[in-house]
Amino acid sequence: MAFPSASSAPLHAQGPALPFSSSSSSSVLINGRPTSRVSCGPRRRPSEPGLCHGRSPPPLAPCQIVAKLHQVDPFQHKVQERSEIEPKKTKVKIGVVDNLVTDGPLVLSSSRLEGNSAPPPPPLVSALKAAAEQNVASFHFPGHNRGRAAPSSLAGVIGIDPFRHDLPELPELDNLFCPEGPILDAQKQAAELFGSSETWFLVGGTTCGIHAAIMATCSPGDTLILPRNSHLSATSAMVLSGVVPKYIMPEYNSEWGIAGSIDVAQLEKALSDLESEGRKAAAVFVTSPTYEGVCSNIYELSQLSHSHGIPLIVDEAHGAHLGFHSQLPASALQQGADISVQSTHKVLCSLTQSSMLHMAGNIVDRERICKCLQTLMSTSPSYLLLASLDAARAQLSENPGAIFRRSIDLAVMAKELLEEVPGVTLLDSSSFPNCSAMDPLRLTVGFWQLGMSGYEADEILDRDHGIVCELVGSRYMTFTLNLGTHNEHIQRLVSGIKHLSAASAVKSFEGTVNNGDLGPFVDIEMAMSPRDAFFMSKRKAGIEECPGKICGELICPYPPGIPLLIPGEIITEQALDYLKQVKKDGTLITGASDPLLSSLIVCNK
């Protein structure tokens, strides 16, 4: 079987500005270098307009073609069904997503319409390169002094170049908290490419972005609607912000032991419940796609949220690539989300720990986002991480509509080959009736019909075939494909799984899977907010004396990957009985300070 090859085409992008703070200064230059260093570099002449004084001008729209992104419903049809369901609709383009069928107005990159022949060099990458090549006597941090004193043990592994480019906040490199130069340009170009009104570069990962998004939309005592299985960063954001959670349950497949998408009916019920209590949510938070690539209908969720005047935050950590091919689901911003936080380092190609926060619409206060990010992020950000975000954006801009074509073709071929392997099961959208789309670059394979767990399959594939996966569950493994996936990787994966099938008797695996009864996860009583529980004095209590006590730690069994107990909640007999049973059956349980579960951490109240 032949495997596909890559292709490329150029794109130029521009976008909005990002001032973080309201302070500025100027300095005297000697031989082109400043005599002093302050918090808002680089310097500008007093006559230059200040981006750091007061509120900045409204950011340029990423596209001047239309104004109403929220009217577009990219999920009216799945990719395979678009031409059959409503043939009277014409095929159009939304951003960089080709062949989406819609009646609504379009958002198309202006640079794409203009047909620019070549993208400009990445501004921050170029500035970092120029700074590293300077012949200067360095009397500044970091201590390795541009690699001259780099630790040999690490330099011997990665070389000297990373140290040479590991520079501090030099004026020519701009300042993350008051950008006026290459960082500003890089963020503007990212905003244009991803279709946001403003984009912020993050060096604290998507965790930092989620913290900022929730803190920017919620105040102490406010209510946040979010899925019970949200990432730990959402829980820690509730601690930081003092918000009170209103949980909704994701769709759950008991055969796989995987939590899926959020149905709009769940959100509608949560909003109704709050209204009957005389309360209103300050924000709605959802995760899409999930780790396994299951996507919620963000369009419907955003429409419902906005009808109540509530912003929608999307944890899109696993979806920075969405919207950049006709066979990829539309991105959260294309579906009307107000804030999207993406791990650019996951499927795109920036360095680990680097992410982006995108904002659209006018519901969220951008100044508050700026202040939250300045509070949360390091004042000594890594310019290697920042430059890697600029580089990843530039790489994607070269051919945004087709850059993932080869990866998607490889994924399709892998699935076709694996469907022929006896005893293995592939996760698809049929496993989640409410799922709007699946990320084709996530390959989740079940092994229970081979009589083995996901952990056993992972050990064999790693040890005997050199195959390293992204995620292991009790009954499955998830493999992620990206721009660096090659033909040989697919061949090795298929060969390894065929070996597993041939070496195993095709039989049922008896490992534990939640039978679909999510009662222990739904019947909860909150005694205090996660923030109050975090700061409350605590003690260790024997498991038998825990009923009725206030939980002081987060306990999460896998499957279903949904927290059973969250700090601030009353520990019930039902929850403990469930915990004891799944522990006996060998289910992985995370978060417990006592791995034997003979005790739990409880609040002293």
C-alpha positions as CSV (number, residue, x, y, z in Angstrom):
1,M,0.0,0.0,0.0
2,A,1.3,3.4,-1.0
3,F,1.6,6.1,1.6
4,P,1.0,9.9,0.9
5,S,3.5,12.7,0.7
6,A,3.3,16.3,1.9
7,S,2.7,19.6,0.0
8,S,2.9,23.3,0.9
9,A,1.6,26.8,0.0
10,P,2.2,30.2,1.5
11,L,0.0,32.4,3.7
12,H,0.6,35.8,5.2
13,A,-1.2,36.7,8.4
14,Q,-1.7,39.7,10.6
15,G,-3.8,40.5,13.7
16,P,-4.3,42.5,16.9
17,A,-2.2,44.0,19.6
18,L,-1.6,43.0,23.2
19,P,-0.6,45.4,25.9
20,F,-0.4,43.8,29.3
21,S,0.2,46.7,31.6
22,S,-0.3,50.5,31.8
23,S,3.3,51.5,32.5
24,S,6.0,52.6,30.1
25,S,9.4,54.3,30.0
26,S,12.1,55.6,27.7
27,S,15.8,55.4,28.0
28,V,19.0,56.9,26.7
29,L,20.7,54.8,24.1
30,I,24.5,54.4,23.9
31,N,25.8,52.6,20.8
32,G,22.3,51.3,20.2
33,R,21.9,49.8,23.6
34,P,19.9,51.1,26.6
35,T,21.7,52.4,29.7
36,S,18.9,51.0,31.9
37,R,16.4,48.2,32.0
38,V,12.8,48.6,33.2
39,S,9.6,46.5,33.1
40,C,8.1,47.8,29.8
41,G,10.8,47.4,27.1
42,P,11.6,47.9,24.4
43,R,11.8,51.7,24.6
44,R,10.1,54.1,22.3
45,R,10.6,57.9,21.6
46,P,8.3,60.1,23.7
47,S,6.6,61.2,20.5
48,E,5.5,57.7,19.6
49,P,2.0,56.6,20.5
50,G,1.9,54.4,23.6
51,L,0.3,51.0,23.5
52,C,0.7,50.7,27.2
53,H,-1.2,53.8,28.2
54,G,-4.8,53.2,29.0
55,R,-7.0,51.0,26.8
56,S,-5.6,50.1,23.4
57,P,-7.4,50.9,20.2
58,P,-9.9,48.2,19.2
59,P,-8.0,45.2,17.7
60,L,-8.2,44.8,14.0
61,A,-10.6,42.1,12.9
62,P,-8.8,39.1,11.4
63,C,-11.1,39.4,8.4
64,Q,-13.0,42.3,6.9
65,I,-15.2,40.1,4.8
66,V,-18.0,39.6,7.3
67,A,-18.7,40.4,10.9
68,K,-21.0,37.7,12.4
69,L,-19.0,34.6,13.1
70,H,-21.6,33.3,15.6
71,Q,-24.2,32.8,12.9
72,V,-22.1,30.0,11.3
73,D,-23.0,26.4,12.3
74,P,-20.0,24.3,11.1
75,F,-21.5,21.2,12.7
76,Q,-24.7,21.1,10.7
77,H,-23.2,18.1,8.9
78,K,-20.3,15.8,9.5
79,V,-17.7,15.8,6.8
80,Q,-18.8,12.5,5.3
81,E,-22.4,13.6,5.2
82,R,-22.2,17.2,4.1
83,S,-23.1,16.7,0.4
84,E,-26.0,14.4,1.0
85,I,-28.0,16.0,3.8
86,E,-28.9,19.4,2.4
87,P,-27.7,19.5,-1.2
88,K,-29.4,22.9,-1.9
89,K,-26.7,24.6,0.3
90,T,-23.5,25.7,-1.5
91,K,-20.1,24.7,-0.4
92,V,-18.1,27.6,1.0
93,K,-15.1,28.3,3.1
94,I,-14.9,29.3,6.8
95,G,-11.5,30.5,7.6
96,V,-9.1,27.8,6.5
97,V,-11.7,25.1,6.7
98,D,-12.7,24.1,3.1
99,N,-16.0,22.7,2.1
100,L,-18.1,23.5,5.2
101,V,-21.8,23.7,4.2
102,T,-23.6,26.6,5.8
103,D,-26.1,29.4,5.1
104,G,-24.3,31.8,7.4
105,P,-21.8,34.5,6.7
106,L,-18.2,33.5,6.2
107,V,-14.9,34.3,7.9
108,L,-12.1,34.1,5.4
109,S,-8.5,35.1,6.0
110,S,-7.9,38.4,4.3
111,S,-4.4,37.4,3.4
112,R,-5.7,34.4,1.7
113,L,-7.9,36.5,-0.5
114,E,-5.1,38.9,-1.3
115,G,-3.0,36.0,-2.5
116,N,0.2,37.1,-1.0
117,S,3.1,35.2,-2.6
118,A,5.3,34.6,0.4
119,P,4.9,34.8,4.2
120,P,7.2,37.2,6.1
121,P,9.9,35.6,8.4
122,P,8.6,34.9,11.9
123,P,9.3,38.2,13.7
124,L,10.2,36.8,17.1
125,V,12.3,34.0,15.7
126,S,14.2,36.5,13.5
127,A,14.7,38.9,16.5
128,L,16.0,36.0,18.7
129,K,18.4,34.9,15.9
130,A,19.8,38.4,15.5
131,A,20.2,38.9,19.2
132,A,22.0,35.6,19.7
133,E,24.5,36.4,16.9
134,Q,25.6,39.7,18.5
135,N,29.2,40.0,19.4
136,V,28.7,41.5,22.9
137,A,30.2,41.2,26.4
138,S,27.2,40.0,28.3
139,F,26.7,41.2,31.9
140,H,23.1,40.0,32.3
141,F,21.2,36.9,33.2
142,P,21.0,33.9,32.7
143,G,24.2,32.7,34.4
144,H,25.3,30.4,31.6
145,N,26.2,33.7,29.7
146,R,24.9,32.7,26.2
147,G,26.2,29.2,26.5
148,R,29.8,30.1,27.6
149,A,29.2,28.4,31.0
150,A,26.6,25.9,29.8
151,P,26.6,22.7,32.0
152,S,28.5,20.1,30.0
153,S,26.1,17.3,31.0
154,L,23.2,19.0,29.2
155,A,25.2,20.7,26.5
156,G,26.5,17.3,25.5
157,V,23.0,16.2,24.9
158,I,21.3,19.3,23.3
159,G,24.4,21.3,22.2
160,I,25.3,24.9,22.8
161,D,22.7,26.6,20.5
162,P,19.8,26.4,22.9
163,F,21.9,28.1,25.5
164,R,23.0,30.8,23.0
165,H,19.4,31.6,22.3
166,D,18.2,31.4,25.9
167,L,18.2,35.2,26.4
168,P,16.4,37.5,28.8
169,E,14.1,40.5,28.2
170,L,16.5,42.4,26.0
171,P,15.0,45.5,24.5
172,E,15.3,44.2,21.0
173,L,13.4,41.0,22.0
174,D,10.3,42.9,23.3
175,N,8.5,42.4,26.6
176,L,5.7,39.9,27.0
177,F,3.8,42.1,29.4
178,C,4.0,45.2,27.3
179,P,4.7,44.1,23.7
180,E,5.6,46.7,21.1
181,G,7.9,44.9,18.8
182,P,8.5,41.3,17.6
183,I,6.2,39.7,20.3
184,L,3.4,42.1,19.3
185,D,3.9,41.3,15.7
186,A,4.0,37.5,16.4
187,Q,0.8,37.6,18.4
188,K,-1.0,39.7,15.8
189,Q,-0.1,37.2,13.1
190,A,-1.2,34.3,15.3
191,A,-4.6,36.1,15.8
192,E,-5.1,36.5,12.1
193,L,-4.3,32.9,11.4
194,F,-6.5,31.4,14.2
195,G,-9.3,33.9,13.6
196,S,-9.3,35.6,17.0
197,S,-9.7,39.3,17.8
198,E,-6.7,38.9,20.1
199,T,-4.1,36.2,20.9
200,W,-1.8,35.9,23.9
201,F,1.3,33.7,24.0
202,L,1.6,31.6,27.1
203,V,4.7,30.1,28.6
204,G,2.9,28.4,31.5
205,G,1.0,25.9,29.3
206,T,-2.7,25.7,28.8
207,T,-3.1,25.4,32.5
208,C,-2.1,29.0,32.8
209,G,-4.5,30.0,30.1
210,I,-7.4,28.2,31.8
211,H,-6.6,29.9,35.1
212,A,-6.6,33.3,33.4
213,A,-9.8,32.6,31.4
214,I,-11.8,31.6,34.5
215,M,-10.4,34.4,36.6
216,A,-11.1,36.9,33.9
217,T,-14.8,35.9,33.7
218,C,-15.6,34.9,37.2
219,S,-15.3,36.7,40.6
220,P,-15.4,35.1,44.1
221,G,-18.8,33.6,44.7
222,D,-19.8,33.5,41.1
223,T,-21.0,30.2,39.5
224,L,-19.1,28.4,36.8
225,I,-20.9,25.7,34.8
226,L,-18.4,23.0,33.8
227,P,-18.1,19.3,33.1
228,R,-17.4,17.0,36.1
229,N,-14.4,15.6,34.2
230,S,-12.7,18.9,33.4
231,H,-8.9,19.0,33.6
232,L,-7.3,19.6,37.0
233,S,-6.4,23.1,35.9
234,A,-10.1,24.0,36.0
235,T,-10.3,22.9,39.6
236,S,-7.2,24.9,40.6
237,A,-8.7,27.9,38.7
238,M,-11.8,27.6,41.0
239,V,-9.4,27.7,44.0
240,L,-7.7,30.8,42.6
241,S,-10.9,32.6,41.6
242,G,-13.2,31.5,44.5
243,V,-15.9,30.5,42.0
244,V,-18.6,28.0,42.9
245,P,-19.0,25.0,40.4
246,K,-22.2,23.8,38.8
247,Y,-21.3,20.5,37.3
248,I,-22.7,18.8,34.2
249,M,-22.0,15.2,33.2
250,P,-20.4,14.3,29.9
251,E,-21.7,11.5,27.7
252,Y,-20.2,8.2,28.9
253,N,-19.5,5.0,27.0
254,S,-19.3,2.1,29.4
255,E,-17.9,-0.4,26.9
256,W,-14.8,1.8,26.4
257,G,-14.8,3.4,29.8
258,I,-14.4,6.8,28.1
259,A,-16.2,10.1,28.8
260,G,-17.2,12.0,25.7
261,S,-18.9,15.2,24.7
262,I,-21.2,17.6,26.5
263,D,-24.8,17.7,25.2
264,V,-26.5,21.0,24.8
265,A,-29.5,19.6,26.8
266,Q,-27.2,19.2,29.8
267,L,-26.2,22.9,29.6
268,E,-29.8,23.9,29.2
269,K,-30.8,22.0,32.3
270,A,-27.9,23.5,34.3
271,L,-29.0,27.0,33.3
272,S,-32.6,26.3,34.2
273,D,-31.6,24.9,37.6
274,L,-29.6,28.0,38.4
275,E,-32.4,30.2,37.3
276,S,-34.8,28.4,39.6
277,E,-32.4,29.1,42.4
278,G,-32.2,32.8,41.6
279,R,-28.6,32.4,40.3
280,K,-26.8,33.0,37.0
281,A,-23.6,31.5,35.8
282,A,-20.7,33.9,35.2
283,A,-19.3,31.6,32.5
284,V,-19.6,28.2,30.9
285,F,-16.5,26.0,30.5
286,V,-16.2,22.9,28.3
287,T,-13.4,20.6,27.1
288,S,-13.4,19.9,23.3
289,P,-11.9,17.9,21.9
290,T,-11.3,15.4,24.7
291,Y,-8.0,13.4,25.0
292,E,-9.5,10.8,22.7
293,G,-10.6,13.4,20.2
294,V,-14.3,13.5,20.9
295,C,-15.7,16.9,20.0
296,S,-18.8,18.7,21.5
297,N,-21.1,20.8,19.5
298,I,-19.5,24.1,20.4
299,Y,-21.8,26.0,18.0
300,E,-24.9,25.0,19.9
301,L,-23.3,25.5,23.3
302,S,-22.1,29.0,22.4
303,Q,-25.5,29.9,21.0
304,L,-27.2,28.8,24.2
305,S,-24.6,30.5,26.4
306,H,-24.9,33.8,24.5
307,S,-28.7,33.8,24.6
308,H,-28.2,34.1,28.4
309,G,-25.4,36.7,28.1
310,I,-22.8,34.2,29.3
311,P,-19.3,33.7,27.8
312,L,-18.2,30.3,26.7
313,I,-14.6,29.2,27.5
314,V,-13.3,26.1,25.6
315,D,-10.4,24.1,26.9
316,E,-9.1,23.3,23.4
317,A,-5.7,22.0,24.6
318,H,-5.9,19.0,22.2
319,G,-7.3,21.0,19.3
320,A,-4.9,23.7,18.1
321,H,-4.9,22.0,14.7
322,L,-8.7,22.0,14.3
323,G,-10.1,23.9,11.4
324,F,-7.0,23.6,9.2
325,H,-8.3,20.9,6.8
326,S,-11.7,20.0,5.4
327,Q,-11.6,16.6,7.3
328,L,-10.8,18.2,10.6
329,P,-13.6,19.5,12.9
330,A,-14.1,23.2,13.0
331,S,-12.3,25.1,15.8
332,A,-14.0,26.5,18.9
333,L,-13.6,30.0,17.6
334,Q,-15.1,29.2,14.3
335,Q,-18.1,27.9,16.2
336,G,-18.6,31.0,18.3
337,A,-16.5,30.4,21.5
338,D,-15.5,33.5,23.4
339,I,-12.2,32.1,24.7
340,S,-10.2,29.2,23.4
341,V,-7.0,28.0,25.1
342,Q,-4.8,25.7,23.0
343,S,-1.7,23.7,23.7
344,T,0.2,24.7,20.6
345,H,2.8,22.1,21.6
346,K,0.5,19.1,21.4
347,V,-0.4,18.6,17.8
348,L,1.3,21.7,16.4
349,C,5.0,22.0,16.7
350,S,6.0,24.5,19.4
351,L,8.1,23.5,22.4
352,T,6.4,21.7,25.4
353,Q,4.8,24.1,27.8
354,S,4.0,26.7,25.2
355,S,0.3,27.5,24.5
356,M,-1.9,30.3,23.2
357,L,-5.1,32.0,24.5
358,H,-7.4,33.3,21.9
359,M,-10.3,35.7,22.4
360,A,-13.2,36.5,20.1
361,G,-16.3,38.7,20.5
362,N,-16.9,41.4,23.0
363,I,-18.4,39.6,26.0
364,V,-15.1,39.1,27.8
365,D,-13.1,42.0,29.2
366,R,-9.7,41.9,27.4
367,E,-8.1,44.2,30.0
368,R,-9.0,41.7,32.7
369,I,-7.4,38.9,30.7
370,C,-4.3,41.0,30.5
371,K,-4.2,41.6,34.2
372,C,-4.8,37.9,35.0
373,L,-2.1,36.7,32.7
374,Q,0.4,39.2,34.2
375,T,-0.5,37.9,37.6
376,L,-0.1,34.3,36.6
377,M,2.8,34.2,34.3
378,S,6.5,34.4,35.0
379,T,8.2,37.8,34.7
380,S,11.1,35.9,33.2
381,P,9.5,34.1,30.3
382,S,11.5,31.8,28.1
383,Y,12.2,33.3,24.8
384,L,12.8,29.9,23.4
385,L,9.2,29.0,24.2
386,L,7.9,32.3,22.9
387,A,9.9,31.9,19.7
388,S,8.7,28.4,19.2
389,L,5.1,29.6,19.3
390,D,6.0,32.1,16.6
391,A,7.7,29.4,14.6
392,A,4.8,27.0,14.9
393,R,2.4,29.7,13.7
394,A,4.7,30.4,10.7
395,Q,4.9,26.7,9.9
396,L,1.2,26.4,9.8
397,S,0.8,29.6,7.8
398,E,2.8,28.2,4.9
399,N,-0.1,26.0,3.8
400,P,-2.9,26.2,6.4
401,G,-5.5,24.4,4.3
402,A,-3.4,21.4,3.4
403,I,-0.6,21.0,5.9
404,F,-2.4,18.2,7.6
405,R,-3.4,16.4,4.5
406,R,-0.6,13.8,4.7
407,S,-1.2,13.2,8.4
408,I,-4.9,12.7,7.9
409,D,-4.2,10.3,4.9
410,L,-1.9,8.3,7.2
411,A,-4.5,8.2,9.9
412,V,-7.2,7.0,7.4
413,M,-4.9,4.2,6.1
414,A,-4.0,3.1,9.6
415,K,-7.6,2.8,10.6
416,E,-8.4,0.9,7.4
417,L,-5.6,-1.6,8.1
418,L,-6.4,-2.0,11.8
419,E,-10.1,-2.7,11.0
420,E,-8.9,-5.9,9.4
421,V,-7.0,-7.1,12.5
422,P,-9.1,-9.7,14.4
423,G,-9.9,-8.9,18.0
424,V,-9.2,-5.1,18.1
425,T,-11.8,-2.4,18.2
426,L,-11.5,1.2,16.9
427,L,-13.2,4.1,18.7
428,D,-15.5,6.2,16.3
429,S,-18.3,8.6,16.5
430,S,-20.9,5.8,16.8
431,S,-19.7,5.2,20.3
432,F,-21.0,8.6,21.3
433,P,-24.5,9.5,19.9
434,N,-24.2,13.1,21.0
435,C,-20.7,13.6,19.5
436,S,-20.6,16.2,16.8
437,A,-17.3,15.2,15.4
438,M,-14.1,13.1,16.0
439,D,-10.5,14.2,15.5
440,P,-9.3,11.9,12.8
441,L,-5.7,12.3,14.1
442,R,-6.6,10.4,17.3
443,L,-6.5,6.7,16.9
444,T,-8.0,4.9,19.9
445,V,-7.7,1.1,19.9
446,G,-9.5,-1.3,22.2
447,F,-7.9,-4.6,23.2
448,W,-10.5,-6.3,25.4
449,Q,-11.5,-8.9,22.8
450,L,-7.9,-10.1,22.8
451,G,-8.2,-10.8,26.5
452,M,-5.8,-8.1,27.5
453,S,-5.9,-4.7,29.1
454,G,-4.6,-1.5,27.6
455,Y,-1.8,-1.6,30.1
456,E,-0.7,-5.0,29.0
457,A,-0.9,-4.1,25.3
458,D,1.1,-0.9,26.0
459,E,3.9,-2.9,27.7
460,I,4.2,-5.3,24.8
461,L,4.1,-2.7,22.1
462,D,6.7,-0.6,23.9
463,R,9.0,-3.4,24.8
464,D,8.8,-5.6,21.7
465,H,8.1,-3.0,18.9
466,G,9.3,0.3,20.2
467,I,5.9,1.9,20.0
468,V,5.1,4.7,22.4
469,C,1.5,5.8,22.7
470,E,0.0,9.0,24.1
471,L,-2.6,7.6,26.5
472,V,-3.3,4.2,28.1
473,G,-6.6,3.2,29.6
474,S,-7.8,0.0,31.2
475,R,-9.2,-1.3,27.9
476,Y,-7.6,0.8,25.2
477,M,-4.6,2.9,24.0
478,T,-4.8,6.2,22.2
479,F,-2.2,7.1,19.6
480,T,-1.8,10.6,18.2
481,L,-0.7,11.4,14.7
482,N,0.9,14.7,13.8
483,L,3.0,16.4,11.2
484,G,6.0,14.3,12.2
485,T,4.3,11.0,11.8
486,H,5.9,8.9,9.0
487,N,5.0,5.9,6.9
488,E,7.4,3.7,8.9
489,H,5.6,4.7,12.1
490,I,2.3,3.6,10.8
491,Q,3.7,0.3,9.4
492,R,5.3,-0.4,12.8
493,L,2.1,0.3,14.7
494,V,0.0,-1.9,12.4
495,S,2.6,-4.7,12.5
496,G,2.8,-4.5,16.3
497,I,-1.0,-4.7,16.8
498,K,-1.2,-7.5,14.3
499,H,1.4,-9.3,16.4
500,L,-0.7,-8.8,19.5
501,S,-3.7,-10.2,17.8
502,A,-1.9,-13.3,16.5
503,A,-0.3,-14.0,19.9
504,S,-3.5,-13.6,21.9
505,A,-6.5,-15.9,22.0
506,V,-9.5,-13.8,20.8
507,K,-11.6,-13.8,24.0
508,S,-13.3,-11.3,26.3
509,F,-11.3,-9.3,28.7
510,E,-12.9,-9.3,32.1
511,G,-11.3,-6.0,33.4
512,T,-13.5,-3.6,35.2
513,V,-15.5,-1.0,33.3
514,N,-18.1,1.3,34.8
515,N,-21.5,-0.2,33.8
516,G,-22.9,3.2,33.0
517,D,-24.3,3.9,36.4
518,L,-22.9,7.3,37.2
519,G,-25.0,7.8,40.3
520,P,-22.0,8.2,42.6
521,F,-20.7,11.0,40.4
522,V,-24.0,12.8,40.1
523,D,-25.5,12.6,43.6
524,I,-23.1,15.1,45.3
525,E,-23.6,17.6,48.0
526,M,-21.2,20.6,48.3
527,A,-20.5,21.9,51.8
528,M,-18.0,24.6,50.7
529,S,-16.3,25.9,47.6
530,P,-13.1,24.3,46.3
531,R,-11.3,27.4,47.4
532,D,-12.5,27.3,51.0
533,A,-11.7,23.6,51.1
534,F,-8.2,24.2,49.8
535,F,-7.4,26.7,52.6
536,M,-9.2,24.8,55.3
537,S,-7.1,22.9,57.8
538,K,-7.2,19.2,57.1
539,R,-6.4,15.8,58.6
540,K,-6.2,12.2,57.6
541,A,-9.3,10.1,58.6
542,G,-9.8,6.4,58.4
543,I,-12.0,5.3,55.5
544,E,-14.7,4.0,57.9
545,E,-15.2,7.4,59.6
546,C,-15.3,9.4,56.4
547,P,-19.0,9.3,55.6
548,G,-20.5,12.8,56.2
549,K,-17.0,14.4,56.3
550,I,-16.0,17.1,53.9
551,C,-13.5,15.8,51.3
552,G,-10.1,17.5,51.2
553,E,-8.6,15.9,48.1
554,L,-9.6,15.1,44.6
555,I,-10.2,11.4,43.9
556,C,-10.6,10.2,40.3
557,P,-11.0,6.6,39.2
558,Y,-10.0,5.6,35.6
559,P,-12.4,4.6,34.0
560,P,-14.5,6.7,33.8
561,G,-11.9,9.5,34.3
562,I,-14.5,11.6,36.1
563,P,-13.7,12.8,39.6
564,L,-15.7,10.9,42.2
565,L,-14.8,13.3,45.1
566,I,-13.7,16.9,44.8
567,P,-12.5,19.1,47.7
568,G,-15.5,20.7,49.5
569,E,-17.9,17.9,48.8
570,I,-19.6,15.7,51.4
571,I,-18.2,12.1,51.3
572,T,-21.2,9.7,50.9
573,E,-21.5,6.0,51.7
574,Q,-22.4,5.5,48.0
575,A,-19.2,7.1,46.9
576,L,-17.1,5.1,49.3
577,D,-18.8,1.8,48.3
578,Y,-18.1,2.6,44.7
579,L,-14.5,3.5,45.5
580,K,-13.9,0.3,47.4
581,Q,-15.4,-1.8,44.6
582,V,-13.4,-0.3,41.8
583,K,-10.2,-0.4,43.9
584,K,-10.8,-4.2,44.5
585,D,-11.3,-4.7,40.7
586,G,-8.0,-3.0,39.9
587,T,-9.1,0.3,38.6
588,L,-6.5,3.1,38.5
589,I,-7.3,5.7,41.1
590,T,-5.5,9.1,41.1
591,G,-5.3,11.9,43.6
592,A,-5.6,9.9,46.8
593,S,-2.8,10.7,49.3
594,D,-3.2,7.1,50.6
595,P,-2.8,4.7,47.6
596,L,-4.2,1.9,49.7
597,L,-7.4,3.9,50.3
598,S,-7.4,3.0,54.0
599,S,-7.8,6.7,54.7
600,L,-8.8,10.0,53.0
601,I,-7.9,13.7,53.6
602,V,-10.9,15.5,55.1
603,C,-11.5,19.1,56.2
604,N,-11.6,20.0,59.9
605,K,-15.1,21.3,60.1
